[in-house]
Amino acid sequence: MQEAPISEKKALSDGTSQESSDTVRLLKLTTYASVVTAVILIVAKVFAWGASGSLSVLASLIDSIMDAAASIINLVAVRYALIPADDDHKFGHGKAEALAGLGQAMFITGSAIFLLFNSVDRMLHPREIEQVSVAVAIMVFSIIATAILLMLQRYTVKRTQSVAIKADSLHYAADLFTNVGIVVALMLTQVGWPGVDPIFAIFIAFYVLYSAWSIVVESVNDLLDKELPESVQEAIVEVVVSHKEVRGVHDLRTRQSGRNKIVQFHIEMDRDLPLWHAHGIAEEIEQKLLSEFPEVDVIIHQDPYPPQSA
């Protein structure tokens, strides 16, 4: 007998999540804020680097330039991911966010490698840092601006589970810590430790490479349809078996597509139940899952219990 899911009512419309207007506005606001912040920081750090000649400030400037490029990619990807499903993309366009994450990782890796080369060159050819107080003031401004953006990004990720914005927030978080380190390095140069500047830049470069690798892993997992975390799968099963008329659940399959979780499974119910009643049970389970995981696309197949004897 050919299997056909009885309940395919989705949390998604035409295969994708029916984004609320508030969610769409929040996503767009966050991506625009990221681009604007990156541009402001670039202008500030160009001035700080020109005034001081600090390699650590140059490192931060390069990182901000990469941030701007990555944020623009992010903005385009998020807008594309919000496009409703169509005949050619019935699960929507959510994986554009994972592609954006890979693009960001490439930019971040390039900036880290460039920074490593410049750090080694500065260690071999030392240069005195000038107007340290100006550079420190601008870096403190950068820390404040980055912290404000990070708060908005973390709030957006919590509300939307956006992979692209989560990737964006990862390298802005790295920026926050590296900017703090740069302020420390600049202050140490004022007390007679100029060699600290390129050393800090090297540490920053390796930290940025680590951040890029984290983004790559998450993006690739999304693109290759890796199963959702075991804790999420257990929570799904717990919701399903909590229904008093479900005798068992099997063949659970899960994956992530952008912000949407795709979930498929079989439930076992008394074999003598009328079709309309079995369908109603599946609908109730689906609504429970939607209450726990708002961005979920559920397909449920019903099996008779006990199974047909041979």
N, C-alpha and C positions, 0 to 999 in steps of 0.2 A: 504494500500500500504506500502510495506517495505521501511523504510528510509535507504538511503545510501548516505554518503557524496560525493558530486560531486568533491570537491577539497580536496585532501589529499596530495598535494605536500608539503613536509615538509622542515622546516629549518634544519631537521635532516636527516641523511642518515641511512636507515635501522632502523629508530625509535630513533636515538640519534643524538646529535649535531655533525656536521662535524667539529671537532676542527681544527683550523688552526695550522700550525706547530709552529707559534710564541706563541700561547696560551699554547700549550702543553709544550713548552720549559720554558715558564714563570712559569707555575704551578710546574714543576719539580724543577726548580731553587729555587723557594720559599720554597718548602718543604725540600730540601737539606740544604738550608741556615738556616732554623729553627733548624734542628737537629744539625748542626755544631755549631751554636751559643749556643744552650743549653749545649753542651758538654764543650765548652770553658768556659762558665759561671760556670759550676759545678767545674771544676778544679780551677778556680780563687777563688770561694767561699769556697771551702774546705781549701785552704790556709788561707783565711781571718778568717774563723771560728777557725781553729787551732791556729792562732796567737792571736785572741782576746777573744775567748770563748763567744762572744755575742750571745744571744738567737735570736735577730733580724736577725743576719747574718745566724744563723742556719735555721731560718724560710725561708729566701731567698734561702739557699742552698737546702732545701727540696723541695721548689717550683720549683727550676731549675731541680732537678732530675725528678720531675713529668712532667715538661715541656719536658724533653728529651724523656721520655716514651710516652707522648702524641704526640710529634712531629713525633716519629717513627711510631706510629699508623696512624697518619695523612698522612705520606709519603706513606705508603702501601695503605691506603684508596683512596688517590687521584690517584695513579697509577691505581688502580682497577677501579675507576670511569671513567677513560679515555678509558677503553676497549670498543670498538665499540659494538653496539647492536648485539645480536645473537638470535637464534630461541627461547631460553628460557627466554631472557630478551629483548623484542622488544622495550621497552622504555629506554634501556640502563642500566647502572650500577650506575647512579648518586646518588642513595640513600645511597651508601656506605659512602658518605661524612657525612650524618646525623648520621649513625652508629658510625663513627669516632668521631663525636661531643659528642655522649653519652659516648663513651669510655674515652674521654678527661675529661668530667665532673666527671666521677667516680674517676679518678686519682686525679683531683683537690680537690674533696671533701675529699678524704682520707688524702691528705697532710694537709688540713685545720684542720681536726679533730686531727691529730697527733700534729700539732702546738699548738692547744688549750691546750692539755694535758701538753705539755712541758712548755707553758707559765705559767699555774697555778703552776706547780712544781717549776719554777724559782721564782715566787712571794713568795712561801712558804719557799724556800731555796735560798736566794740571793747569787750571785757570782760576784766577781769583774771582770770587763771587762779590758783586757790588750791590749796593742799595738793598741789603737783606731785609730791612724793615718794610720796604714797599712790597717786596715779594711775599713776606709773611702776611701782611694785611690782605693782599689779594687772595692768597691761599685760604685764609680764614673765611673770606667771602665765598670762595668756592665750596668750602666745607658746608657752610650754612645753606647755600643754594642746592647743593646735592642732597643734603639731608631732607629738605622740604620735598624735593622731587621723589626721593625714596619713600617717604611716607605716603604720597599719593599712589605710587606704583604698588606698594605692598597692599594698600587698601583695594586697589583695582584687582590685583591678583587674587585676593581673598574673595572678592565678589564674583569674579569671572573665570578664574582658573586659566587665564590666558598664558599659553606657553611663551609667546613672543615677548610679552611684557615681563614675564618672569625672567627670561633671558636678559632683557634690557636692565632689569633691576639688579641682576647679579653683577654686571660689570659696573653699574653705578655704585653698588655697595663696595666693590673693589676700589673704585675711585675715592670713596669717602675715607677708607682706611689709608690708602696711599697718600692722599692729601694731608692727613694727619701726620703720617711719617715724613712727608716733605717739610712740613712746618718744623718738626723736631730736627731734621737734618739741617735746615737753614739756621736754626738757632744754635746748633752745635758748631756751625762754621764761624759764627760770631765769637765763640769762645776759643777759637784756635784749632778746630778740627775740620779743615776743608776737605780732607780725604773721605769724610763720611758721605758727601754728596753723591759721587758716582756709586758708592757701595749701596746706598739706599736705592738708587735707580735700578741696580741689578736685582735687588730683592723685589722691587716693584714689578720688574719685567717677569720674573718667575711666578709671582703671584697672579699676574695677568694671564700668563700661559695656563696656569691651573684653572682659572675661571673660564677660559676659552674651552678647555677640555671638558669641564662640567656641562657647558652649554651643548657641546657636540654630543655627548653621551645622551642627554635628555632628548635632543632633537632627533637623533638616529633611532632611539627607542620608539619615539612617536611615529616616525616614518615607517619603521619595520613592524608596526602593530604589536609591540611587546604587551604582554598581559598587564593589566592593572596591578598595583601592589597587592600582596597577599592579604593585608589588613582590609583593603577595600573589597576584595573578593569574599572574604569571610563575613564582612558586614552585609553584602548583598545576599549571601546564602541565609544569614540570620533573619533578614527581613522576609525572605521567601518562606522559610520553614515555620515562621511564626504564625502563618495563616492556619487556622484550625483544620481546614479541609485539604491541606497539602500533605501528602504522605511521604514525599521525598523530592529531591532535586538532583539533576545530573547534567553532564555535558555543558557546564558553564564555560562560556568563552567571552573574553573581554578585550577591549583595546581603547586607545585614546585617539581622538581626532580633533586637534586643536583644543577647544574648551569642552568638547563633547565626549562623554564616555559611551561607548557602544557595548551593549550587554545582550547576550543571547543565552538561553538555557531551556531545559526541559523540566516540567513539573509533573509529578505523579499524583493522580487523584482517583477516587473510587470510580471503577469502570462503568457503573450504572448511572452516573450523573447525566442529566440531560445536557445537550450541547449548549443551550443558552445559559445553564447554571455554571458549566465549566468555563465558558467565556467570561461570565461575570467574575469568577474567582481570579482569572488572569488579569482582568481589569483592576480589581482591588489590589492585587500584588503590584501591578505597574504603578498605581497611584502612590502606594507606600514607598516604592523606590524613588519616585519623583520627589517625594517630600524629603527624602534623605540625600538625594543626588539630583539637584535641579537640572543640570546639564547632562541628561542621560537619554539614550535612545535604546528602547527595550523591545526585544522580540522574544516571545514566549511560545513554546510548543507544549501542548498537553499530551501526556501519556496515561493510558489506563493502568490502574493498580487494583489487584495484582495483574502482572502481564498476562497476555493470552497464553494459555497452556498449549504445548505442542500437540 
